[in-house]
Amino acid sequence: MAQRNTWQRERVREALSESDGFVSAQDLHALIRDDTGIGLATVYRALAGLAKSGEADSLQSPEGESLYRACATSGHHHHLICRRCGRTVEIEATAVERWARETASTHGFTDAEHVVDIFGVCAECAAKSG
């Protein structure tokens, strides 16, 4: 069943595309609540729908919080993310893809899926901290 394309979902999509890097539902809600009256639960539902449809990337921060960003690439991909500024780079991970398939197969698993996001400090942030 396709999710309805409501004005609230469209506003969340728009705010997400205007954001740099990954943002939490709470941060996105804080950006749009005053001018829209959209509730936090609606933002969560819209983000979940956008992630499910492939219009948004979703990942868990090292602290366990769900973060989202407008998706620049369709299909399966991975990210390199700065813990300080949130800068995100989509990366190819051919070796990881091969390892995941082989590991699943070795243990008798099929239809295996995986998520790989690498968190670190980008060169610009590292230079700022000396």
C-alpha positions as CSV (number, residue, x, y, z in Angstrom):
1,M,0.0,0.0,0.0
2,A,1.5,3.3,-1.1
3,Q,1.8,6.1,1.5
4,R,-0.3,9.2,0.7
5,N,1.6,12.2,-0.4
6,T,0.2,14.7,2.0
7,W,1.3,18.3,2.4
8,Q,3.0,17.3,5.7
9,R,5.0,14.6,4.1
10,E,6.0,17.0,1.3
11,R,7.1,19.6,3.9
12,V,9.2,17.0,5.7
13,R,10.7,15.9,2.4
14,E,11.5,19.6,1.6
15,A,13.1,20.3,5.0
16,L,15.1,17.1,4.7
17,S,16.5,18.1,1.3
18,E,17.4,21.5,2.7
19,S,19.4,20.0,5.6
20,D,23.1,19.2,5.4
21,G,24.0,15.7,6.3
22,F,22.0,13.5,8.6
23,V,19.4,14.9,11.0
24,S,17.2,13.5,13.7
25,A,13.4,13.6,13.6
26,Q,13.5,15.9,16.6
27,D,15.9,18.3,14.9
28,L,13.9,18.3,11.7
29,H,10.7,18.8,13.7
30,A,12.2,21.8,15.5
31,L,13.0,23.4,12.1
32,I,9.4,23.1,10.7
33,R,7.0,23.0,13.7
34,D,6.6,26.8,14.2
35,D,5.6,27.5,10.6
36,T,3.6,24.3,9.9
37,G,2.2,23.0,13.2
38,I,3.3,19.5,12.2
39,G,3.6,17.2,15.1
40,L,6.6,15.1,16.0
41,A,4.8,11.8,15.4
42,T,3.9,13.0,11.8
43,V,7.6,13.8,11.2
44,Y,8.6,10.3,12.4
45,R,6.0,8.7,10.1
46,A,7.0,10.8,7.1
47,L,10.7,10.1,7.6
48,A,10.0,6.3,8.0
49,G,7.9,6.4,4.8
50,L,10.6,8.4,2.9
51,A,13.3,5.9,4.1
52,K,11.1,2.9,3.1
53,S,10.5,4.3,-0.4
54,G,14.2,5.0,-0.9
55,E,13.8,8.8,-0.9
56,A,15.8,9.1,2.3
57,D,18.8,7.4,3.8
58,S,18.4,6.2,7.4
59,L,21.0,5.1,9.9
60,Q,21.6,4.8,13.6
61,S,24.1,7.1,15.2
62,P,26.7,5.6,17.5
63,E,24.4,6.7,20.4
64,G,21.5,4.7,18.8
65,E,19.4,7.6,17.5
66,S,17.8,7.3,14.1
67,L,19.1,9.9,11.6
68,Y,17.9,10.7,8.1
69,R,19.0,12.6,5.0
70,A,17.6,13.1,1.6
71,C,19.0,10.3,-0.6
72,A,21.4,11.2,-3.3
73,T,21.8,7.7,-4.7
74,S,19.2,5.1,-5.3
75,G,20.0,1.5,-4.5
76,H,22.2,0.0,-1.8
77,H,25.1,2.1,-0.6
78,H,27.2,3.0,2.4
79,H,28.3,6.2,4.2
80,L,31.4,7.7,5.7
81,I,30.1,10.2,8.4
82,C,31.9,12.9,10.4
83,R,30.9,12.6,14.1
84,R,31.5,16.3,14.6
85,C,30.0,18.2,11.7
86,G,27.8,15.5,10.1
87,R,29.5,15.7,6.7
88,T,28.5,12.6,4.8
89,V,30.2,10.9,1.8
90,E,28.5,8.0,0.0
91,I,31.1,5.3,-0.6
92,E,31.6,2.2,-2.7
93,A,32.3,-0.9,-0.6
94,T,32.9,-3.7,-3.0
95,A,35.1,-5.6,-0.4
96,V,32.3,-5.3,2.2
97,E,29.7,-6.6,-0.2
98,R,31.8,-9.6,-1.1
99,W,32.6,-10.3,2.6
100,A,28.9,-10.0,3.5
101,R,27.8,-12.5,0.8
102,E,30.6,-15.0,1.7
103,T,30.0,-14.8,5.4
104,A,26.3,-15.3,5.0
105,S,26.9,-18.2,2.6
106,T,29.5,-19.8,4.9
107,H,26.9,-20.0,7.7
108,G,24.1,-21.2,5.4
109,F,22.3,-17.9,5.2
110,T,20.5,-16.6,2.1
111,D,18.8,-13.3,1.3
112,A,21.2,-11.6,3.7
113,E,21.2,-7.8,4.1
114,H,23.6,-5.5,5.8
115,V,24.2,-1.9,6.8
116,V,27.7,-0.4,6.9
117,D,28.2,3.2,8.0
118,I,31.7,4.4,9.1
119,F,31.8,7.2,11.7
120,G,35.0,9.2,12.1
121,V,36.3,12.8,12.0
122,C,36.6,14.5,8.6
123,A,39.9,16.2,7.7
124,E,38.4,19.7,8.1
125,C,37.2,19.0,11.6
126,A,40.5,17.3,12.5
127,A,42.4,20.4,11.3
128,K,40.2,22.7,13.4
129,S,41.0,20.8,16.6
130,G,44.7,20.9,15.8
